[in-house]
Amino acid sequence: MKYEITNKITPEEYLEMRASVGWGGFPLEQAKAGLEHTTHICTFRKDGK
C-alpha cells in the first residue's frame, strides 16, 4: 500500500467523498468554485485514491 498526503482534490473526488459519508450533494460547478476559494486543503490518499 502506498500512502500520500497532498494539497489537491478534484471537485469530482470531493463530491464522491461527501457522498461516501452521507453528506448532501450539490452541483459540480458549486464544488469547483468552493475548492477554488478554499485556503487550505489536506488530502490523505491510499493507493492513489
PDB file of N, CA, C, O and CB in Angstrom:
ATOM      1  N   MET A   1       0.836  -1.179   0.000  1.00  0.00           N
ATOM      2  CA  MET A   1       0.000   0.000   0.000  1.00  0.00           C
ATOM      3  C   MET A   1       0.882   1.244   0.000  1.00  0.00           C
ATOM      4  O   MET A   1       1.910   1.306   0.675  1.00  0.00           O
ATOM      5  CB  MET A   1      -0.952  -0.003   1.211  1.00  0.00           C
ATOM      6  N   LYS A   2       0.454   2.208  -0.763  1.00  0.00           N
ATOM      7  CA  LYS A   2       1.170   3.478  -0.828  1.00  0.00           C
ATOM      8  C   LYS A   2       0.278   4.577  -0.261  1.00  0.00           C
ATOM      9  O   LYS A   2      -0.879   4.719  -0.657  1.00  0.00           O
ATOM     10  CB  LYS A   2       1.599   3.807  -2.290  1.00  0.00           C
ATOM     11  N   TYR A   3       0.829   5.350   0.668  1.00  0.00           N
ATOM     12  CA  TYR A   3       0.118   6.474   1.266  1.00  0.00           C
ATOM     13  C   TYR A   3       0.755   7.776   0.814  1.00  0.00           C
ATOM     14  O   TYR A   3       1.970   7.862   0.632  1.00  0.00           O
ATOM     15  CB  TYR A   3       0.120   6.374   2.807  1.00  0.00           C
ATOM     16  N   GLU A   4      -0.086   8.790   0.635  1.00  0.00           N
ATOM     17  CA  GLU A   4       0.393  10.090   0.177  1.00  0.00           C
ATOM     18  C   GLU A   4      -0.483  11.185   0.778  1.00  0.00           C
ATOM     19  O   GLU A   4      -1.698  11.021   0.891  1.00  0.00           O
ATOM     20  CB  GLU A   4       0.391  10.170  -1.378  1.00  0.00           C
ATOM     21  N   ILE A   5       0.125  12.286   1.157  1.00  0.00           N
ATOM     22  CA  ILE A   5      -0.609  13.461   1.621  1.00  0.00           C
ATOM     23  C   ILE A   5      -0.375  14.569   0.608  1.00  0.00           C
ATOM     24  O   ILE A   5       0.768  14.895   0.287  1.00  0.00           O
ATOM     25  CB  ILE A   5      -0.158  13.899   3.067  1.00  0.00           C
ATOM     26  N   THR A   6      -1.467  15.152   0.101  1.00  0.00           N
ATOM     27  CA  THR A   6      -1.358  16.220  -0.896  1.00  0.00           C
ATOM     28  C   THR A   6      -2.217  17.408  -0.473  1.00  0.00           C
ATOM     29  O   THR A   6      -2.947  17.347   0.516  1.00  0.00           O
ATOM     30  CB  THR A   6      -1.786  15.712  -2.300  1.00  0.00           C
ATOM     31  N   ASN A   7      -2.114  18.475  -1.234  1.00  0.00           N
ATOM     32  CA  ASN A   7      -2.969  19.643  -1.005  1.00  0.00           C
ATOM     33  C   ASN A   7      -3.902  19.862  -2.189  1.00  0.00           C
ATOM     34  O   ASN A   7      -4.298  20.991  -2.480  1.00  0.00           O
ATOM     35  CB  ASN A   7      -2.115  20.902  -0.760  1.00  0.00           C
ATOM     36  N   LYS A   8      -4.250  18.770  -2.868  1.00  0.00           N
ATOM     37  CA  LYS A   8      -5.124  18.872  -4.045  1.00  0.00           C
ATOM     38  C   LYS A   8      -6.228  17.827  -3.985  1.00  0.00           C
ATOM     39  O   LYS A   8      -6.022  16.703  -3.526  1.00  0.00           O
ATOM     40  CB  LYS A   8      -4.309  18.707  -5.345  1.00  0.00           C
ATOM     41  N   ILE A   9      -7.395  18.219  -4.454  1.00  0.00           N
ATOM     42  CA  ILE A   9      -8.517  17.297  -4.618  1.00  0.00           C
ATOM     43  C   ILE A   9      -9.370  17.832  -5.769  1.00  0.00           C
ATOM     44  O   ILE A   9      -9.584  19.041  -5.865  1.00  0.00           O
ATOM     45  CB  ILE A   9      -9.363  17.156  -3.279  1.00  0.00           C
ATOM     46  N   THR A  10      -9.852  16.964  -6.628  1.00  0.00           N
ATOM     47  CA  THR A  10     -10.709  17.410  -7.726  1.00  0.00           C
ATOM     48  C   THR A  10     -12.135  17.596  -7.206  1.00  0.00           C
ATOM     49  O   THR A  10     -12.515  17.006  -6.195  1.00  0.00           O
ATOM     50  CB  THR A  10     -10.678  16.389  -8.909  1.00  0.00           C
ATOM     51  N   PRO A  11     -12.912  18.411  -7.897  1.00  0.00           N
ATOM     52  CA  PRO A  11     -14.315  18.558  -7.487  1.00  0.00           C
ATOM     53  C   PRO A  11     -15.054  17.213  -7.504  1.00  0.00           C
ATOM     54  O   PRO A  11     -15.905  16.960  -6.651  1.00  0.00           O
ATOM     55  CB  PRO A  11     -15.032  19.557  -8.408  1.00  0.00           C
ATOM     56  N   GLU A  12     -14.731  16.367  -8.462  1.00  0.00           N
ATOM     57  CA  GLU A  12     -15.370  15.053  -8.547  1.00  0.00           C
ATOM     58  C   GLU A  12     -15.017  14.198  -7.328  1.00  0.00           C
ATOM     59  O   GLU A  12     -15.885  13.535  -6.759  1.00  0.00           O
ATOM     60  CB  GLU A  12     -14.948  14.334  -9.842  1.00  0.00           C
ATOM     61  N   GLU A  13     -13.742  14.214  -6.929  1.00  0.00           N
ATOM     62  CA  GLU A  13     -13.319  13.461  -5.747  1.00  0.00           C
ATOM     63  C   GLU A  13     -13.999  14.003  -4.496  1.00  0.00           C
ATOM     64  O   GLU A  13     -14.428  13.239  -3.631  1.00  0.00           O
ATOM     65  CB  GLU A  13     -11.788  13.517  -5.587  1.00  0.00           C
ATOM     66  N   TYR A  14     -14.095  15.323  -4.408  1.00  0.00           N
ATOM     67  CA  TYR A  14     -14.725  15.962  -3.256  1.00  0.00           C
ATOM     68  C   TYR A  14     -16.188  15.527  -3.123  1.00  0.00           C
ATOM     69  O   TYR A  14     -16.642  15.176  -2.034  1.00  0.00           O
ATOM     70  CB  TYR A  14     -14.633  17.494  -3.378  1.00  0.00           C
ATOM     71  N   LEU A  15     -16.911  15.553  -4.228  1.00  0.00           N
ATOM     72  CA  LEU A  15     -18.317  15.149  -4.194  1.00  0.00           C
ATOM     73  C   LEU A  15     -18.452  13.663  -3.878  1.00  0.00           C
ATOM     74  O   LEU A  15     -19.377  13.265  -3.170  1.00  0.00           O
ATOM     75  CB  LEU A  15     -18.998  15.466  -5.530  1.00  0.00           C
ATOM     76  N   GLU A  16     -17.541  12.839  -4.396  1.00  0.00           N
ATOM     77  CA  GLU A  16     -17.552  11.402  -4.099  1.00  0.00           C
ATOM     78  C   GLU A  16     -17.305  11.164  -2.602  1.00  0.00           C
ATOM     79  O   GLU A  16     -17.957  10.322  -1.985  1.00  0.00           O
ATOM     80  CB  GLU A  16     -16.479  10.661  -4.950  1.00  0.00           C
ATOM     81  N   MET A  17     -16.362  11.910  -2.030  1.00  0.00           N
ATOM     82  CA  MET A  17     -16.070  11.797  -0.607  1.00  0.00           C
ATOM     83  C   MET A  17     -17.290  12.178   0.230  1.00  0.00           C
ATOM     84  O   MET A  17     -17.635  11.479   1.182  1.00  0.00           O
ATOM     85  CB  MET A  17     -14.874  12.681  -0.236  1.00  0.00           C
ATOM     86  N   ARG A  18     -17.934  13.275  -0.122  1.00  0.00           N
ATOM     87  CA  ARG A  18     -19.130  13.722   0.616  1.00  0.00           C
ATOM     88  C   ARG A  18     -20.214  12.651   0.563  1.00  0.00           C
ATOM     89  O   ARG A  18     -20.842  12.350   1.577  1.00  0.00           O
ATOM     90  CB  ARG A  18     -19.671  15.059   0.036  1.00  0.00           C
ATOM     91  N   ALA A  19     -20.434  12.075  -0.617  1.00  0.00           N
ATOM     92  CA  ALA A  19     -21.465  11.042  -0.773  1.00  0.00           C
ATOM     93  C   ALA A  19     -21.127   9.796   0.059  1.00  0.00           C
ATOM     94  O   ALA A  19     -22.020   9.156   0.614  1.00  0.00           O
ATOM     95  CB  ALA A  19     -21.620  10.661  -2.263  1.00  0.00           C
ATOM     96  N   SER A  20     -19.840   9.458   0.142  1.00  0.00           N
ATOM     97  CA  SER A  20     -19.439   8.246   0.861  1.00  0.00           C
ATOM     98  C   SER A  20     -19.691   8.320   2.364  1.00  0.00           C
ATOM     99  O   SER A  20     -19.796   7.287   3.026  1.00  0.00           O
ATOM    100  CB  SER A  20     -17.983   7.975   0.618  1.00  0.00           C
ATOM    101  N   VAL A  21     -19.790   9.530   2.906  1.00  0.00           N
ATOM    102  CA  VAL A  21     -20.059   9.690   4.342  1.00  0.00           C
ATOM    103  C   VAL A  21     -21.483  10.178   4.620  1.00  0.00           C
ATOM    104  O   VAL A  21     -21.828  10.505   5.755  1.00  0.00           O
ATOM    105  CB  VAL A  21     -19.058  10.665   4.952  1.00  0.00           C
ATOM    106  N   GLY A  22     -22.303  10.223   3.566  1.00  0.00           N
ATOM    107  CA  GLY A  22     -23.703  10.572   3.736  1.00  0.00           C
ATOM    108  C   GLY A  22     -24.002  12.064   3.788  1.00  0.00           C
ATOM    109  O   GLY A  22     -25.098  12.464   4.182  1.00  0.00           O
ATOM    110  N   TRP A  23     -23.035  12.893   3.393  1.00  0.00           N
ATOM    111  CA  TRP A  23     -23.278  14.337   3.359  1.00  0.00           C
ATOM    112  C   TRP A  23     -24.036  14.679   2.088  1.00  0.00           C
ATOM    113  O   TRP A  23     -23.930  13.960   1.095  1.00  0.00           O
ATOM    114  CB  TRP A  23     -21.943  15.135   3.437  1.00  0.00           C
ATOM    115  N   GLY A  24     -24.794  15.755   2.101  1.00  0.00           N
ATOM    116  CA  GLY A  24     -25.581  16.175   0.948  1.00  0.00           C
ATOM    117  C   GLY A  24     -24.711  16.569  -0.240  1.00  0.00           C
ATOM    118  O   GLY A  24     -23.561  16.980  -0.086  1.00  0.00           O
ATOM    119  N   GLY A  25     -25.283  16.432  -1.406  1.00  0.00           N
ATOM    120  CA  GLY A  25     -24.575  16.798  -2.627  1.00  0.00           C
ATOM    121  C   GLY A  25     -25.020  18.149  -3.143  1.00  0.00           C
ATOM    122  O   GLY A  25     -25.985  18.735  -2.653  1.00  0.00           O
ATOM    123  N   PHE A  26     -24.306  18.628  -4.130  1.00  0.00           N
ATOM    124  CA  PHE A  26     -24.648  19.864  -4.820  1.00  0.00           C
ATOM    125  C   PHE A  26     -23.989  19.845  -6.183  1.00  0.00           C
ATOM    126  O   PHE A  26     -23.193  18.946  -6.455  1.00  0.00           O
ATOM    127  CB  PHE A  26     -24.210  21.113  -4.003  1.00  0.00           C
ATOM    128  N   PRO A  27     -24.286  20.802  -7.052  1.00  0.00           N
ATOM    129  CA  PRO A  27     -23.759  20.781  -8.415  1.00  0.00           C
ATOM    130  C   PRO A  27     -22.216  20.810  -8.468  1.00  0.00           C
ATOM    131  O   PRO A  27     -21.562  21.417  -7.620  1.00  0.00           O
ATOM    132  CB  PRO A  27     -24.319  21.963  -9.189  1.00  0.00           C
ATOM    133  N   LEU A  28     -21.673  20.157  -9.460  1.00  0.00           N
ATOM    134  CA  LEU A  28     -20.229  20.090  -9.670  1.00  0.00           C
ATOM    135  C   LEU A  28     -19.612  21.484  -9.750  1.00  0.00           C
ATOM    136  O   LEU A  28     -18.540  21.715  -9.189  1.00  0.00           O
ATOM    137  CB  LEU A  28     -19.916  19.308 -10.944  1.00  0.00           C
ATOM    138  N   GLU A  29     -20.265  22.409 -10.432  1.00  0.00           N
ATOM    139  CA  GLU A  29     -19.729  23.771 -10.557  1.00  0.00           C
ATOM    140  C   GLU A  29     -19.623  24.459  -9.199  1.00  0.00           C
ATOM    141  O   GLU A  29     -18.696  25.234  -8.965  1.00  0.00           O
ATOM    142  CB  GLU A  29     -20.610  24.605 -11.493  1.00  0.00           C
ATOM    143  N   GLN A  30     -20.554  24.182  -8.320  1.00  0.00           N
ATOM    144  CA  GLN A  30     -20.509  24.762  -6.980  1.00  0.00           C
ATOM    145  C   GLN A  30     -19.332  24.176  -6.187  1.00  0.00           C
ATOM    146  O   GLN A  30     -18.651  24.896  -5.457  1.00  0.00           O
ATOM    147  CB  GLN A  30     -21.847  24.509  -6.233  1.00  0.00           C
ATOM    148  N   ALA A  31     -19.100  22.877  -6.334  1.00  0.00           N
ATOM    149  CA  ALA A  31     -17.951  22.244  -5.669  1.00  0.00           C
ATOM    150  C   ALA A  31     -16.648  22.829  -6.205  1.00  0.00           C
ATOM    151  O   ALA A  31     -15.726  23.113  -5.442  1.00  0.00           O
ATOM    152  CB  ALA A  31     -17.974  20.704  -5.872  1.00  0.00           C
ATOM    153  N   LYS A  32     -16.581  23.004  -7.512  1.00  0.00           N
ATOM    154  CA  LYS A  32     -15.379  23.576  -8.134  1.00  0.00           C
ATOM    155  C   LYS A  32     -15.107  24.982  -7.597  1.00  0.00           C
ATOM    156  O   LYS A  32     -13.975  25.295  -7.229  1.00  0.00           O
ATOM    157  CB  LYS A  32     -15.531  23.614  -9.670  1.00  0.00           C
ATOM    158  N   ALA A  33     -16.124  25.817  -7.553  1.00  0.00           N
ATOM    159  CA  ALA A  33     -15.962  27.194  -7.063  1.00  0.00           C
ATOM    160  C   ALA A  33     -15.549  27.194  -5.595  1.00  0.00           C
ATOM    161  O   ALA A  33     -14.690  27.979  -5.193  1.00  0.00           O
ATOM    162  CB  ALA A  33     -17.272  27.996  -7.246  1.00  0.00           C
ATOM    163  N   GLY A  34     -16.141  26.336  -4.811  1.00  0.00           N
ATOM    164  CA  GLY A  34     -15.791  26.270  -3.396  1.00  0.00           C
ATOM    165  C   GLY A  34     -14.346  25.871  -3.179  1.00  0.00           C
ATOM    166  O   GLY A  34     -13.659  26.454  -2.340  1.00  0.00           O
ATOM    167  N   LEU A  35     -13.877  24.881  -3.928  1.00  0.00           N
ATOM    168  CA  LEU A  35     -12.488  24.436  -3.792  1.00  0.00           C
ATOM    169  C   LEU A  35     -11.509  25.510  -4.260  1.00  0.00           C
ATOM    170  O   LEU A  35     -10.428  25.660  -3.690  1.00  0.00           O
ATOM    171  CB  LEU A  35     -12.265  23.147  -4.585  1.00  0.00           C
ATOM    172  N   GLU A  36     -11.883  26.248  -5.286  1.00  0.00           N
ATOM    173  CA  GLU A  36     -11.011  27.319  -5.785  1.00  0.00           C
ATOM    174  C   GLU A  36     -10.844  28.432  -4.752  1.00  0.00           C
ATOM    175  O   GLU A  36      -9.841  29.145  -4.772  1.00  0.00           O
ATOM    176  CB  GLU A  36     -11.574  27.899  -7.088  1.00  0.00           C
ATOM    177  N   HIS A  37     -11.807  28.587  -3.857  1.00  0.00           N
ATOM    178  CA  HIS A  37     -11.761  29.650  -2.850  1.00  0.00           C
ATOM    179  C   HIS A  37     -11.409  29.127  -1.453  1.00  0.00           C
ATOM    180  O   HIS A  37     -11.584  29.834  -0.461  1.00  0.00           O
ATOM    181  CB  HIS A  37     -13.097  30.368  -2.801  1.00  0.00           C
ATOM    182  N   THR A  38     -10.922  27.907  -1.381  1.00  0.00           N
ATOM    183  CA  THR A  38     -10.516  27.320  -0.112  1.00  0.00           C
ATOM    184  C   THR A  38      -9.065  27.683   0.174  1.00  0.00           C
ATOM    185  O   THR A  38      -8.213  27.609  -0.712  1.00  0.00           O
ATOM    186  CB  THR A  38     -10.704  25.785  -0.128  1.00  0.00           C
ATOM    187  N   THR A  39      -8.793  28.068   1.390  1.00  0.00           N
ATOM    188  CA  THR A  39      -7.430  28.483   1.742  1.00  0.00           C
ATOM    189  C   THR A  39      -6.542  27.314   2.156  1.00  0.00           C
ATOM    190  O   THR A  39      -5.318  27.433   2.118  1.00  0.00           O
ATOM    191  CB  THR A  39      -7.476  29.497   2.861  1.00  0.00           C
ATOM    192  N   HIS A  40      -7.137  26.180   2.554  1.00  0.00           N
ATOM    193  CA  HIS A  40      -6.333  25.051   2.993  1.00  0.00           C
ATOM    194  C   HIS A  40      -7.015  23.740   2.630  1.00  0.00           C
ATOM    195  O   HIS A  40      -8.196  23.544   2.917  1.00  0.00           O
ATOM    196  CB  HIS A  40      -6.082  25.124   4.501  1.00  0.00           C
ATOM    197  N   ILE A  41      -6.268  22.848   2.000  1.00  0.00           N
ATOM    198  CA  ILE A  41      -6.769  21.506   1.675  1.00  0.00           C
ATOM    199  C   ILE A  41      -5.698  20.520   2.088  1.00  0.00           C
ATOM    200  O   ILE A  41      -4.522  20.715   1.782  1.00  0.00           O
ATOM    201  CB  ILE A  41      -7.123  21.360   0.141  1.00  0.00           C
ATOM    202  N   CYS A  42      -6.089  19.466   2.777  1.00  0.00           N
ATOM    203  CA  CYS A  42      -5.180  18.383   3.116  1.00  0.00           C
ATOM    204  C   CYS A  42      -5.874  17.085   2.719  1.00  0.00           C
ATOM    205  O   CYS A  42      -6.919  16.738   3.271  1.00  0.00           O
ATOM    206  CB  CYS A  42      -4.795  18.398   4.648  1.00  0.00           C
ATOM    207  N   THR A  43      -5.294  16.378   1.770  1.00  0.00           N
ATOM    208  CA  THR A  43      -5.895  15.161   1.257  1.00  0.00           C
ATOM    209  C   THR A  43      -4.983  13.983   1.564  1.00  0.00           C
ATOM    210  O   THR A  43      -3.801  13.998   1.220  1.00  0.00           O
ATOM    211  CB  THR A  43      -6.159  15.271  -0.259  1.00  0.00           C
ATOM    212  N   PHE A  44      -5.529  12.978   2.203  1.00  0.00           N
ATOM    213  CA  PHE A  44      -4.791  11.755   2.500  1.00  0.00           C
ATOM    214  C   PHE A  44      -5.235  10.714   1.503  1.00  0.00           C
ATOM    215  O   PHE A  44      -6.424  10.410   1.409  1.00  0.00           O
ATOM    216  CB  PHE A  44      -5.022  11.271   3.972  1.00  0.00           C
ATOM    217  N   ARG A  45      -4.292  10.159   0.755  1.00  0.00           N
ATOM    218  CA  ARG A  45      -4.616   9.171  -0.273  1.00  0.00           C
ATOM    219  C   ARG A  45      -3.966   7.827   0.044  1.00  0.00           C
ATOM    220  O   ARG A  45      -2.830   7.752   0.513  1.00  0.00           O
ATOM    221  CB  ARG A  45      -4.165   9.665  -1.656  1.00  0.00           C
ATOM    222  N   LYS A  46      -4.719   6.784  -0.227  1.00  0.00           N
ATOM    223  CA  LYS A  46      -4.206   5.421  -0.087  1.00  0.00           C
ATOM    224  C   LYS A  46      -4.286   4.777  -1.456  1.00  0.00           C
ATOM    225  O   LYS A  46      -5.363   4.686  -2.044  1.00  0.00           O
ATOM    226  CB  LYS A  46      -5.012   4.593   0.989  1.00  0.00           C
ATOM    227  N   ASP A  47      -3.155   4.333  -1.961  1.00  0.00           N
ATOM    228  CA  ASP A  47      -3.081   3.715  -3.294  1.00  0.00           C
ATOM    229  C   ASP A  47      -3.671   4.631  -4.376  1.00  0.00           C
ATOM    230  O   ASP A  47      -4.333   4.159  -5.301  1.00  0.00           O
ATOM    231  CB  ASP A  47      -3.821   2.364  -3.293  1.00  0.00           C
ATOM    232  N   GLY A  48      -3.429   5.927  -4.255  1.00  0.00           N
ATOM    233  CA  GLY A  48      -3.852   6.895  -5.272  1.00  0.00           C
ATOM    234  C   GLY A  48      -5.293   7.324  -5.206  1.00  0.00           C
ATOM    235  O   GLY A  48      -5.733   8.112  -6.044  1.00  0.00           O
ATOM    236  N   LYS A  49      -6.047   6.836  -4.242  1.00  0.00           N
ATOM    237  CA  LYS A  49      -7.474   7.191  -4.139  1.00  0.00           C
ATOM    238  C   LYS A  49      -7.760   7.793  -2.789  1.00  0.00           C
ATOM    239  O   LYS A  49      -8.901   8.157  -2.505  1.00  0.00           O
ATOM    240  CB  LYS A  49      -8.373   5.961  -4.370  1.00  0.00           C
TER     241      LYS A  49
END
